[in-house]
Amino acid sequence: MLRLLFVLCAALLLSACNEPPDPADDPSFAADVQPVFTASCVQCHGPDVQHGSYRLDSHAEVMETGSDTVPNVIAGRADSSATYRRIRDGEMPPAGPLPGAKQEIVRNWINKGAKDN
């Protein structure tokens, strides 16, 4: 009986180790953040139109500055990043504020280093 319990516990531990990381622990620009920007921001901040000279259609563009020379994103500091502040404060997108979960995706990605992953 003890042996069966040990085998079950070992199997549970191994299966937990093989699960993909939680986006909250390791947010991905490509998988988590870019879909938010593509759905809500790129029509005004993309390759065809760049309001305020901000582009949000690629990681490289997100990390640039806009016309006001304020960085879009300051890695590790969401509350100091123009992109997140505008989303958080409801300034962007103009169609209405992003749902809280989408705001958290952007915030968490920035605070975790704004990696190009």
Buried (B, 14 or more C-beta within 10 A) or exposed (E): EEEEEEEEEEEEEEEEEEEEEEBEEBBBBEEBBBEBBEEBBBEBBBEEEBBBEBBBBBBEBBBBEBEEEBBBBBBEEBEEBBBBBBBBEEEBBEEEBBEEEBBBBBBBBBBBEBEEB
